[in-house]
Amino acid sequence: MKEPSSTELDDLLRKS
């Protein structure tokens, strides 16, 4: 299981 990076999560939210 890969740990979700804060940057990845933030990117998904910002991309939305």
N, C-alpha and C positions, 0 to 999 in steps of 0.2 A: 504493500500500500504506500503510495507516494504522499508525503505530507504537503498539503496545499500551502503554497507560498502566499504571503500577504499581497505580494505584487500581482500574483495571478488572480486572486479573488477580487482585488481592487480593479484590475483590468476588466474583468467580466462585468463588474458593476458599472464602470465608466463606459464600457463599450455599449451598454444597454441604452 
